[in-house]
């Protein structure tokens, strides 16, 4: 016997073998509604396989994003608005910030401040900015700022001391600054706003680190994986590309903004930063008479304004006109020193200030410090605001920081849209599954939806149908076809049935077809309709669904409308079913179109059987280019577009790995057509697409082949590439530390076809596998069904103590042979009972 089947489509096989069941038509979108027993595979309580550190980080990332993300969006917009505040106000306020240059000399500081006091007698001057430029107004700082607010400032004509007032836009920018620093909440810097913005900045740093971790590609040296925006993506994939790729572009900027922003948020952070960067503790802050931080002592010892002209003359004698701007701070009390902080001409940053302390009476320099002489750490601290705003890196840096800050709402919006998309899909699941099921508990139920499903898609469509009917005010009951009792059936019946193999019923409906459908029932008074799933490339297209439709008609039931035949997820046919549902009272529901294909990259292709008498078989590994990594469960299916051609028919492959590995593994045998050309799907995967190239792939849940909920013994039977589906289950059991598994696997020759032999040996060594039977037909050992039949007593013993039976592989030969061997061992009635209980499951093609 030859095990040639690797794909799940006739285009991938020779003329002597069948490789795909018509349940390929039983393959609707993975976003669809699942039966109640399958709800656990959704990532609500954690990913498949349990809660992991990555899952926790992802949950924190989106949770903080939809809360503090809004604060960060506001802080980003306000920060970007203030990036060029001085330049904007200067342009808007000619005659206030700038003055007409004159031949007369500017007033000395004492005369200038005296003129200001005359015009503002109720104010106290704390400092004055003096410029070396002849067209620049002086700027006077008045006392009165509390809670981190700036005191009032006024521009003054340096030639005659006239107070020119406030610049246009100054009040606007003052409000923007309050929003940026503490959300303009009461209490200013001492209120709750500062704590909220501080927490938001901490969240920003977390977003940078966690986002980098969550999107870290397997090929970190490939710049495209980091920086290439997928402009061709749509929907959620495009949102993720915007969120992750642009987030990478601005990552370093956000780290700088966050690390410097904490300087104004937390005293402990500021103290730690000073200690770290300078090796010295932060100098103690001056306390005013009432304990206000930064207060300057007044009252005792203060005897009116103190002359600073001598000190200013001392400064000019030392610096001349080699300064751009100087802040002259008069002494707080008589006898105190005068401080001058000044920016030399050509200074590298706006806050690269030198400082000189002078004796107020004599003008003698008591001490001075120069920005250029400081260590790098001290320079960063002295210019922390310029680093925060990007001006430390020049005008280009300021523009980059402004753009990055202005982009912060992008991440809030895209993150929120992706969150709402997840919520919408989960809500659809709850409404259509739970809502329809709960409504069906009413005693007056007269609408039944029965499904016959091999891979779970027919069941999903049944639940979607129930949801649409519930939206119309109806109360449907959803049941497996196998549990339908024609003797008690009343009212209306809708059947969703897939076809398996060459016109066969799905496993869970085989007993129903053999026993119930052997003869007509008495269904007079029942009205029915059938949704049949299949594939037109088979002569028996929708064979089982058609059989159900004929049997119901022969039993006296009345058709509500003609059967709707769906060819491999055909959206038009599904839409036709929806329209027919509306005619019987269903509400309006969105189209049941399949999910879009995701972006994956082929990272490994390894020949498993060099020299084998059979066709070449390959182990393929793919990594997702979309984040977060899509989740799947052991037993699920990967649907691949050959050549990434949207018009091509997808190919189904059993997944041989778990999400925890970060890779999606497949086992694919290369098929050759009679004319010598390679199969469309297998040929492209094994010889067409290059390692490193992109592959379009989407996941399809296959709940009919998921792992059992309880930790029970497990018999896994397969041949050839059927090892893929079994490998996923063995990895799941290993991760759950569940042993008591028995593997029966068949191939051609032990010398060339010992696939994953080391892995199988390791499962045996760690107790995952309690027993292994490897059967090689070319070595005279028969086939896997022969070995199974020879172990009949052991099989019965395992089944008697609760074992489940899982079969994966070719529908041509192996699967029927295994089924016949199990029937001989257990009896057909018991095998049917095991199927109904979910203890006998098959993924065959």
Long-range contacts (C-beta under 8 A, 24 or more apart in sequence): 1-777, 1-783, 1-813, 1-814, 1-817, 2-614, 2-813, 3-614, 3-719, 3-720, 3-721, 3-722, 3-746, 3-747, 3-748, 3-809, 3-810, 3-813, 3-814, 4-614, 4-615, 4-669, 4-671, 4-720, 4-810, 4-812, 5-669, 5-720, 5-721, 5-809, 5-810, 5-811, 5-812, 5-845, 6-615, 6-617, 6-653, 6-667, 6-668, 6-669, 6-670, 6-671, 6-682, 6-720, 6-721, 7-651, 7-652, 7-653, 7-668, 7-671, 7-679, 7-681, 7-682, 7-845, 8-637, 8-651, 8-652, 8-653, 8-845, 9-537, 9-649, 9-651, 9-652, 9-680, 9-681, 10-537, 10-538, 11-649, 11-651, 11-679, 11-680, 11-681, 12-651, 12-671, 12-679, 12-680, 12-681, 12-682, 13-671, 13-679, 14-671, 14-672, 14-673, 14-674, 15-674, 17-810, 17-812, 18-501, 18-502, 18-811, 18-812, 19-671, 19-810, 19-811, 19-812, 19-845, 20-535, 20-652, 20-845, 21-454, 21-499, 21-500, 21-501, 21-811, 21-844, 21-845, 22-498, 22-499, 22-500, 22-501, 22-503, 22-533, 22-534, 22-535, 22-538, 22-540, 22-541, 22-542, 22-543, 23-453, 23-454, 23-455, 23-457, 23-498, 23-499, 23-500, 23-506, 23-533, 24-535, 24-568, 24-652, 25-498, 25-499, 25-533, 25-534, 25-535, 25-542, 25-566, 25-567, 25-568, 25-569, 26-453, 26-454, 26-455, 26-456, 26-457, 26-458, 26-498, 26-499, 26-506, 26-533, 27-455, 27-457, 27-568, 27-569, 27-594, 27-637, 27-639, 27-652, 27-700, 28-457, 28-460, 28-461, 28-569, 28-574, 28-592, 28-594, 29-592, 29-593, 29-594, 29-595, 30-595, 30-698, 30-699, 30-700, 30-701, 31-425, 31-595, 32-457, 32-460, 32-461, 32-463, 32-464, 32-592, 33-428, 33-429, 33-432, 33-433, 33-460, 33-463, 33-464, 33-467, 34-429, 34-433, 34-456, 34-459, 34-460, 34-463, 34-701, 34-703, 35-433, 35-456, 35-459, 35-460, 35-463, 35-478, 35-703, 36-433, 36-434, 36-437, 37-703, 37-709, 38-456, 38-701, 38-703, 38-706, 39-429, 39-433, 40-709, 41-631, 41-633, 41-701, 41-703, 41-706, 42-426, 42-429, 43-631, 44-426, 47-631, 47-659, 48-631, 48-632, 48-633, 48-634, 48-658, 48-659, 49-658, 49-659, 49-660, 49-732, 49-735, 49-736, 50-735, 50-736, 52-660, 54-213, 54-214, 57-210, 57-213, 57-214, 58-210, 58-214, 58-628, 60-206, 60-210, 61-206, 61-207, 61-210, 61-211, 61-214, 62-415, 62-418, 62-419, 64-203, 64-206, 64-207, 65-207, 65-411, 65-412, 65-415, 65-416, 65-419, 66-415, 66-416, 66-419, 68-199, 68-200, 68-203, 69-203, 69-411, 69-412, 69-415, 69-416, 70-412, 71-183, 71-196, 71-197, 71-199, 71-200, 72-200, 72-203, 72-204, 72-408, 72-411, 72-412, 73-408, 73-409, 73-411, 73-412, 73-413, 74-179, 74-180, 74-183, 75-180, 75-197, 75-200, 75-201, 75-405, 75-408, 76-405, 76-406, 76-407, 76-408, 76-409, 77-405, 77-406, 77-408, 77-409, 78-176, 78-177, 78-179, 78-180, 79-180, 79-257, 79-389, 79-402, 79-405, 80-402, 80-403, 80-405, 80-406, 81-173, 81-176, 82-173, 82-176, 82-177, 82-180, 82-389, 83-389, 83-390, 83-398, 83-399, 83-401, 83-402, 83-405, 84-398, 84-402, 85-173, 88-169, 89-167, 89-168, 89-169, 89-170, 89-173, 90-167, 92-167, 92-168, 92-169, 93-155, 93-167, 93-168, 93-169, 95-164, 96-137, 96-155, 96-164, 96-165, 96-166, 96-167, 96-168, 97-136, 97-137, 97-155, 97-167, 98-135, 98-136, 98-137, 99-135, 99-136, 99-137, 99-157, 99-158, 99-159, 99-164, 100-135, 101-134, 101-135, 102-134, 102-159, 104-159, 106-134, 106-138, 106-158, 106-159, 107-158, 107-159, 107-160, 107-161, 108-309, 108-312, 109-308, 109-309, 109-312, 109-328, 110-305, 110-307, 110-308, 110-309, 111-161, 112-138, 112-156, 112-158, 112-161, 113-140, 113-305, 113-308, 113-330, 114-161, 114-305, 115-156, 115-160, 115-161, 115-162, 116-140, 116-154, 116-156, 116-161, 116-163, 117-305, 119-161, 119-162, 119-163, 120-154, 120-163, 123-152, 125-330, 126-151, 126-296, 126-329, 126-330, 127-327, 127-328, 127-329, 127-330, 128-156, 128-327, 128-328, 129-325, 129-326, 129-327, 129-328, 130-158, 130-325, 130-326, 130-328, 131-158, 131-324, 131-325, 131-326, 132-321, 132-323, 132-324, 132-325, 132-326, 132-345, 133-324, 137-164, 146-188, 146-292, 147-187, 147-188, 147-189, 147-190, 147-191, 148-181, 148-182, 148-188, 148-189, 148-190, 148-194, 148-264, 149-178, 149-188, 149-189, 150-174, 181-264, 194-265, 197-265, 198-262, 198-265, 198-266, 201-258, 201-261, 201-262, 201-265, 202-258, 202-262, 204-254, 204-257, 204-258, 204-261, 205-255, 205-258, 205-259, 207-247, 207-254, 207-411, 208-251, 208-254, 208-255, 208-258, 211-244, 211-247, 211-251, 212-248, 212-251, 214-627, 214-628, 215-244, 215-247, 215-248, 215-627, 217-623, 217-625, 218-603, 218-623, 218-662, 218-663, 219-601, 219-603, 219-623, 219-692, 222-692, 225-601, 225-625, 230-599, 230-625, 233-599, 234-596, 235-596, 236-418, 236-421, 236-596, 237-596, 237-598, 237-599, 237-626, 239-414, 239-417, 239-418, 239-421, 240-414, 240-418, 240-626, 240-627, 242-410, 242-414, 243-410, 243-411, 243-414, 243-415, 243-418, 244-627, 246-407, 246-410, 246-411, 247-411, 250-404, 250-407, 253-390, 253-400, 253-401, 253-404, 254-404, 256-387, 256-388, 256-390, 256-401, 257-388, 257-401, 257-404, 257-405, 260-384, 260-385, 260-387, 260-388, 261-388, 263-384, 263-388, 273-381, 274-381, 276-377, 277-377, 277-378, 277-380, 277-381, 278-375, 278-377, 278-378, 278-381, 296-332, 297-332, 297-333, 298-332, 298-333, 300-333, 301-333, 301-334, 301-335, 302-332, 302-333, 302-334, 303-334, 305-330, 306-330, 306-331, 306-334, 306-336, 306-360, 307-360, 308-338, 308-360, 310-360, 310-361, 310-362, 310-363, 311-337, 311-338, 311-340, 311-358, 311-359, 311-360, 311-363, 312-338, 312-340, 312-363, 313-363, 314-358, 314-359, 314-362, 314-363, 314-364, 314-365, 315-340, 315-342, 315-356, 315-358, 315-363, 317-363, 318-356, 318-365, 319-344, 319-356, 327-353, 330-360, 331-360, 335-360, 335-361, 336-360, 337-366, 347-371, 348-392, 349-383, 349-386, 349-391, 349-392, 350-383, 350-386, 350-391, 351-382, 351-383, 351-384, 351-385, 351-386, 352-379, 352-382, 352-383, 352-386, 353-382, 428-467, 431-467, 431-470, 431-471, 432-463, 432-464, 432-466, 432-467, 432-468, 432-470, 433-463, 433-466, 433-467, 435-467, 435-470, 436-463, 436-466, 436-467, 436-469, 436-470, 436-475, 436-476, 436-478, 437-466, 437-477, 437-478, 439-470, 439-474, 439-475, 439-476, 440-466, 440-475, 440-476, 440-477, 440-478, 442-475, 444-475, 445-475, 445-476, 445-477, 445-491, 446-490, 446-491, 446-492, 447-474, 447-475, 447-476, 447-477, 447-491, 447-492, 447-494, 448-476, 448-477, 448-479, 448-484, 448-489, 448-491, 448-492, 448-493, 448-494, 449-476, 449-477, 449-478, 449-479, 449-493, 449-494, 449-495, 449-496, 450-478, 450-479, 450-480, 450-481, 450-484, 450-493, 450-494, 450-495, 450-496, 451-478, 451-479, 451-480, 451-481, 451-495, 451-496, 451-497, 452-480, 452-481, 452-482, 452-495, 452-496, 452-497, 452-498, 452-505, 452-506, 452-508, 452-509, 452-512, 452-544, 452-548, 453-496, 453-498, 453-506, 453-508, 453-704, 454-498, 454-500, 454-506, 454-507, 454-508, 454-704, 454-842, 455-498, 455-637, 455-700, 455-702, 455-703, 455-704, 455-705, 455-843, 456-701, 456-702, 456-703, 456-704, 457-498, 457-533, 457-700, 458-496, 458-497, 458-498, 458-506, 458-533, 459-496, 459-703, 460-701, 461-496, 461-531, 461-533, 461-574, 461-592, 462-494, 462-496, 464-589, 464-592, 465-494, 465-496, 465-531, 465-577, 465-581, 465-586, 467-589, 468-578, 468-581, 468-586, 468-587, 468-589, 469-581, 469-584, 469-585, 469-586, 469-587, 470-587, 471-586, 471-587, 471-588, 471-589, 472-582, 472-585, 472-586, 472-587, 473-585, 473-587, 474-585, 474-586, 480-508, 480-509, 481-508, 481-509, 481-512, 481-548, 482-508, 482-509, 482-511, 482-512, 482-836, 483-836, 484-512, 484-516, 486-516, 486-521, 486-522, 486-523, 486-555, 487-521, 487-522, 489-523, 489-526, 490-525, 490-526, 491-526, 491-527, 492-526, 492-527, 492-528, 492-560, 492-584, 493-526, 493-527, 493-528, 493-529, 493-552, 493-557, 494-528, 494-529, 494-530, 494-531, 495-528, 495-529, 495-530, 495-531, 495-545, 495-548, 495-549, 495-552, 496-530, 496-531, 496-533, 497-530, 497-531, 497-532, 497-533, 497-544, 497-545, 497-548, 498-532, 498-533, 498-534, 498-544, 498-545, 499-532, 499-533, 499-534, 499-538, 499-540, 499-541, 499-542, 499-543, 499-544, 499-545, 500-544, 501-811, 501-844, 502-538, 502-539, 502-540, 502-543, 503-538, 503-540, 503-543, 503-544, 503-547, 504-543, 504-544, 505-544, 505-547, 506-544, 506-704, 507-704, 507-835, 507-840, 507-841, 507-842, 508-704, 508-835, 508-836, 509-544, 510-832, 510-835, 511-832, 511-835, 511-836, 513-544, 513-547, 517-547, 517-548, 517-551, 520-551, 520-554, 520-555, 520-556, 521-551, 521-555, 522-555, 522-556, 523-552, 523-555, 523-556, 523-557, 524-556, 524-557, 525-556, 526-552, 526-556, 526-557, 526-558, 527-557, 527-558, 527-559, 527-560, 528-552, 528-557, 528-558, 528-559, 528-560, 529-559, 529-560, 529-561, 529-563, 529-564, 529-580, 530-563, 530-564, 531-563, 531-564, 531-566, 531-577, 532-563, 532-564, 532-565, 532-566, 533-566, 534-565, 534-566, 534-567, 534-568, 535-567, 535-568, 536-567, 536-568, 541-565, 541-567, 542-566, 560-584, 568-649, 569-594, 594-698, 595-698, 596-698, 597-639, 597-641, 597-696, 597-697, 597-698, 598-624, 598-625, 598-626, 598-630, 598-696, 598-697, 598-698, 598-699, 599-624, 599-625, 599-626, 599-694, 599-696, 600-624, 600-625, 600-664, 600-694, 600-695, 600-696, 600-697, 601-625, 601-692, 601-693, 601-694, 601-695, 602-685, 602-689, 602-690, 602-691, 602-692, 602-693, 602-694, 602-695, 603-663, 603-691, 603-692, 604-663, 604-691, 605-686, 605-691, 608-667, 608-753, 608-755, 608-756, 609-747, 609-752, 609-753, 609-755, 610-752, 611-751, 611-752, 612-748, 612-749, 612-752, 612-753, 613-748, 613-749, 613-752, 613-778, 614-669, 614-720, 614-747, 614-748, 614-753, 615-669, 615-670, 615-671, 615-672, 616-669, 616-670, 616-686, 617-667, 617-668, 617-669, 617-670, 617-720, 617-721, 617-753, 617-755, 618-667, 618-668, 618-669, 618-670, 618-685, 618-686, 619-656, 619-665, 619-666, 619-667, 619-756, 620-665, 620-666, 620-667, 620-668, 620-685, 620-686, 621-657, 621-663, 621-664, 621-665, 621-666, 622-663, 622-664, 622-665, 622-666, 622-695, 622-697, 623-662, 623-663, 623-664, 624-664, 625-694, 629-659, 629-662, 630-659, 630-699, 631-659, 632-658, 632-659, 632-664, 632-699, 632-701, 633-701, 633-706, 633-707, 633-732, 634-658, 634-706, 634-707, 634-728, 634-729, 634-731, 634-732, 635-702, 635-703, 635-704, 635-705, 635-706, 635-707, 635-725, 635-728, 635-729, 635-843, 636-699, 636-700, 636-701, 636-702, 636-705, 636-706, 636-728, 637-699, 637-700, 637-701, 637-702, 638-664, 638-666, 638-697, 638-698, 638-699, 638-700, 639-697, 639-698, 639-699, 639-700, 640-681, 640-685, 640-695, 640-696, 640-697, 641-696, 641-697, 642-680, 642-681, 642-684, 642-685, 642-688, 643-680, 643-684, 643-688, 644-694, 644-695, 644-696, 648-680, 649-680, 650-698, 651-680, 651-681, 651-682, 652-700, 652-845, 653-724, 654-721, 654-722, 654-724, 654-725, 654-728, 654-808, 654-843, 655-699, 655-724, 655-725, 655-728, 656-723, 656-724, 656-725, 656-727, 656-728, 657-727, 657-728, 657-731, 658-728, 658-731, 658-732, 658-735, 660-735, 661-731, 664-697, 665-724, 665-727, 666-724, 667-721, 667-723, 667-724, 667-727, 667-755, 668-721, 669-720, 669-721, 702-843, 704-841, 704-843, 705-806, 705-808, 705-841, 705-842, 705-843, 707-732, 707-733, 708-804, 708-838, 708-839, 711-736, 711-738, 712-740, 712-802, 712-803, 712-804, 713-740, 713-741, 713-742, 713-770, 713-798, 713-801, 713-802, 713-803, 713-804, 714-738, 714-740, 714-741, 714-742, 714-803, 714-804, 714-806, 715-741, 715-742, 715-744, 715-795, 715-798, 715-799, 715-803, 715-804, 715-805, 715-806, 716-741, 716-742, 716-743, 716-744, 716-806, 716-808, 717-744, 717-745, 717-784, 717-788, 717-805, 717-806, 717-807, 717-808, 717-809, 717-818, 718-744, 718-745, 718-746, 718-784, 718-807, 718-808, 718-809, 718-814, 719-745, 719-746, 719-747, 719-783, 719-784, 719-809, 719-810, 719-814, 720-746, 720-747, 720-809, 720-810, 720-814, 721-809, 722-807, 722-808, 722-809, 722-810, 722-814, 722-843, 722-844, 723-755, 723-756, 723-808, 724-808, 725-806, 725-808, 725-843, 726-806, 726-808, 727-756, 727-759, 729-806, 730-763, 730-768, 730-769, 733-768, 734-763, 734-766, 734-768, 738-768, 739-767, 739-768, 739-769, 739-770, 740-770, 741-768, 741-769, 741-770, 741-771, 742-769, 742-770, 742-771, 742-772, 742-773, 742-798, 742-803, 743-769, 743-771, 743-772, 743-773, 744-773, 744-775, 744-784, 744-787, 744-788, 745-772, 745-773, 745-774, 745-775, 745-784, 746-774, 746-775, 746-776, 746-777, 746-783, 746-784, 746-787, 746-814, 747-774, 747-775, 747-776, 747-777, 748-776, 748-777, 748-778, 749-776, 749-778, 749-779, 750-774, 750-776, 750-779, 783-813, 783-814, 783-817, 784-814, 784-817, 784-818, 785-814, 785-817, 785-818, 785-820, 785-821, 786-821, 788-818, 788-821, 788-822, 788-825, 789-821, 789-824, 789-825, 792-824, 792-825, 795-822, 795-825, 795-826, 796-825, 796-826, 799-826, 799-834, 799-839, 803-839, 804-838, 804-839, 804-840, 804-841, 805-834, 805-839, 805-840, 805-841, 806-841, 806-842, 806-843, 807-841, 807-842, 807-843, 807-844, 808-842, 808-843, 808-844, 809-844, 809-845, 810-844, 810-845, 811-844, 811-845, 814-844, 815-842, 815-844
